[in-house]
Structures are given as C-alpha cells and as structure tokens.
Amino acid sequence: MIPAFGTDQRINLEMAVERFYQPLYRFAYGLTHNDEAEALDLTQQTFLRLVRHGHPLRAPDNVQRWLFTTLRREFLRSARHRRRRPQVAFRAGEHERAAQDAAGWVVSGGEEAAAWALDAPAILEALAQVEPACRAALQLYYLAELSCREIACALGIPIGTVISRLARGKDQLRVRLSHLPAHPE
C-alpha cells in the first residue's frame, strides 16, 4: 500500500500532507523567489485541489507528480493574475527572514552544513537568478527528489529537455556560487 493512500486507494489527506507538504512548500518557495506567504498560499491551494479532486487517481503512485504539476500550474495562474494586478510588499525584512527559514533545505547535516547555512542567502539568491525553466527542474530534482522522468511528467516536457535543463541550471549555479569557499571551515 502506498503511504499517502488509504485501503480503498483514495487519497488519505493527512498522510499526503505529512509526506508531501515540505517538498511542495520548498518548490513553491523557490518558484516565488523566496516569498514565504505566496509559497504557503500555493501549497495550501494545491492540497485544496487535491481534496476537490474527489475521486481516486488512476495510478495512486503518481500522487507526487500530480501535486507538483498542480502546484506549478497554480503558480503560473497566480503569476498571470499578478501581472494584471501588481501588488506592493509592505513588510521590511520579510525576505531576509524567509531566507533564514529556508537554510534548512539548502544544506544537509554535519559541520559542513552549519558552515554552508551561513551562506544560505547567497545560495537562495543564486538559485533565484537561474533561468526559470532550469530553476524549476533543479528544484524538482534536488528539493522534491523527483526523478528526471517524474520531472518530465510534472513539467510536461521531454526527458531529454529535463536533463539539459538540469545541466544548464547546475552550470549557472556553479558560476553564481564561484565566490563561495570550496570547503567551508
């Protein structure tokens, strides 16, 4: 049985949220250029659509791909809406706090992680500067831990395109992060 599903193969919302909330939020956070409020809204909207979906998915193990695809579509819908009605942010310091909150997903474990966590804002800034198509592929690959095939399904592009976007995105990140020390002290 798949953990995000109950015995009748219907989505168990509580288990789906427990399993997929953090990866979805991280993906949304990156898509929104570190806008915490918008990332939360997108993540919640995605789960709301899951609840409204109502019927069992044809292939229950595709729930992760469905969630990421839905979140991306919600982001695109939201971006179109924002272009029509621009908004002004009023809270000073919100982006700095969000960057600090995100440090936990930029690096992982050990002393090296602690040193790299100090550079989390630089890493997030570099990721935000990667071209959007490559950034989405990088986020799905590293943050959501999707395979290239799953990313291709989520983004609706061929697998070869995913592989080339990952390579281009890594190159762009490498250039933007070249000023960071190779081995943190």
N, C-alpha and C positions, 0 to 999 in steps of 0.2 A: 504494500500500500504506500502511496506517495504521501509524505508528511503533511502537505498542505491540503489534503483531501480527507473527507470522512469516509465511512464504509460504503456509502452509496455513490461514491465518486463525485459528489458535489463538493464544491469548494468549501472548506472549513475556514471561515474568515479569520478566526482567532489564530489558527496555525499559519495561515498565509501571511497575516500581518507580522507575526513573530518571526517568520523565516525571511520575508522579503522586504520589510519596511526599511531597514537600514540601507541595504544596497540601492533600493529605489530612491531613497532620500539623497544618498550620495550622488547618484546620477543626476537627479533634479538640481541639486546644489551646484554641480558643475555646469549644467546646461544654463542655469540662471546667472552665471558669473558670480557665484557666492552670495546670492540673495536668499537669506535664510527664510524669510516669510514666504516668498514665492515658491521656494523649494518645498516647504511644508504644505502649501496650498496644492501644488501639483501632485504631491504624494497622496494627500488625502483625496483629491479628485480621482486619482487612479483607482484607489480602493473603493471609492463610491461607485465608480463604473463597474468594478468587479462585482459588487453587491447587486447592482442593477442588471448585470448580465443575466442573472437569474437561472440559467439552465446549465447543465454540466457541459464543460468544454469537451469537444470531440476527442482530444488527446490530452488527458489530465497532466501529463508531464510537460506540456507546453505552457503551463501557467506562468512560469517565469518570463518566457519570451512575450507572452500576451501582456503581462504587466509592464514590461519595459517598452514595448511597442506603444501601448496605450499612453504611458507617461510621456513619451516623445511626441505623440500626436497632441496630447493636452498642452505640452509646451509650445508646439507650433501654433496651435489655436490661440493660446494666450499671447504669443508674440504678435500675431496678426492683430489681435484686439489692442495691444499696447501701441502698435504703430498708428492705429486710428485714434487712440485716446492716450496720449503720453501722460505719465504721472511724474510727480516730483517727490523725491525722498526727503523726509523732514528730520530723520534721526541722525545726528552726527555720531560717528564711531561705530555704526552698525556693522560695516564691512570688516573692520578690524576684529570685532568680537566673533563674527562668523568664521573668519579665517582661523582664529584660535580654537574654536569649537571643532573645526574640520581637521585639525592637526592629527587627530587620532586615526583618520583613514588615509592620510597621505603617507605615513610611515608605519612600520610594524616592528614591535618587540626589541628589547635589549638596549644596551648603551648607545648603539648606533642610532636607534630610533629616537632616543632622547635628544641627541645632537641634531638630527635632521628635523626634529619637531620645531627646533628654533628657527629653521628656515621654511616652515610650512607656508607662511605668507608668500614667500618668493616662489615656492613650488606651485601654489594655487594661482599666483599671478601669471606664471609661465604657462600653466595649463590653460588659463583663460585666453592667452594670446595665440594659442594654436588654432589653426583654421577650424571653423565649426564642424565640418564633416569629419575631420581627423580627430577632433576633441571628443565627439560622440563615440567614435569607435574605441578610442583609448579608455574612456570612462566605462563603457560596457565591458571591455576586456579586463581591465585591472580592478575596477571598483565593484562591478557586478559579477565578475568572474564568469562571463559568458564565453563560450567557445566561438571561434570565427564563424562557424555555421549558424549558431544561435544569433550572433550579431547580424549576419546577413539577413536572417528572417525578421529580426526586430526592426532593422532599418529599411528592409525591402530592397536590398541591393545584392549583386552577385558576390560570392565568397572571395573571388579574386580582388574585387574592389575593396573589401574589408581588409584583406592582407596588405594591399598597397597603402590604404589609409593609415593602418597601424604603423607601417614602416615610415611613412612621411611624418606622422604625428610624433613618433619617437625621435626622429631627426630634428624636428622643430623644437621639441622639449630639450634635447641634448644641447642645442645651440643656445637656447634661452637660459639654461641652467649651468652653462660652462663656467660661470664665475663662482659657483659653489665649490667648496673643497671636495676632492675626490673621496677622502676618508675623514669623516668628522673626528675631531679629537675629544 
